Amino acid sequence: MSNPVQDDQCEILCVHPEAVSTALQAIPSEDCVEGAVLLLKAVSDATRLKILSALSATELCVCDLAQVVGISESNTSHQLRLLRTAKLVRYRKEGRVAYYSLADHHVRELLNSALEHARE
């Protein structure tokens, strides 16, 4: 009977220099990696994912988002701050009301890809 822990490991030490070189060239800069980690951490929370999903349909103010997601306005504002820090949403003020929308089409694509992958 095979050991599942060892089945996913090489049975001999072998390095493929060309494959290693190709893989090393695909690794982005540290700044880029850190930015991507921040982005992925931001979307890894269920509440923030729901906020982004709602914003993918339409621009919403903080009060509307709180109603849609079912959390307090204070918590909604906190989650939106995290999403702004990760450059996933943008806002505009109209008088005393702050309206939020997705930052750009990349956010919509990221969201759609994640949800599509989850549905498979």
Secondary structure, DSSP 8 states (H G I E B T S, - for coil): ---HHHHTS-SS----HHHHHHHHHHS--HHHHHHHHHHHHHHTSHHHHHHHHHHHH--EEHHHHHHHHTS-HHHHHHHHHHHHHTTSEEEEEETTEEEEEESSHHHHHHHHHHHHHHH-
